Amino acid sequence: QVQLVESGGDLVQPGGSLRLSCAFSGSIFNIYVMGWYRQAPGKQRELVATVTTNSITNYADSVKGRFTISRDNAKNTVYLQMNSLKPEDTAVYSCNARQIVGGIAVYWGQGTQVTVSS
């Protein structure tokens, strides 16, 4: 069974930076597209960024140029580097794994809270 464990969420001032990590276990990491999603209070969950098995990335327009997603296949970990944070980035950030070889399973982590406030 795949498990995703996020870490790195915190309270940060506007303009600050955070790096989120998502540790993957329970299957073969490099058959999954990995992604970060976020959900703010009262809003629907939205895509933040994804990274394919060969590190092709995709970003929501709202975070382009500020956030960077990456994966370390040796460590079974995906990262989200967040710079120039804004109050509107405040949300619960969740890691997502989508299988692309040998199946179509999708898994979610429990989420980590990011709060951007002065």
Sequence and secondary structure as in RCSB ss.txt:
>XXXX:A:sequence
QVQLVESGGDLVQPGGSLRLSCAFSGSIFNIYVMGWYRQAPGKQRELVATVTTNSITNYADSVKGRFTISRDNAK
NTVYLQMNSLKPEDTAVYSCNARQIVGGIAVYWGQGTQVTVSS
>XXXX:A:secstr
  EEEEE   EE TT  EEEEEEEESS GGGEEEEEEEE TTS  EEEEEE TT  EEE TTTTTTEEEEEETTT
TEEEEEE S  GGG EEEEEEEEE SS   EEE   EEEEE  
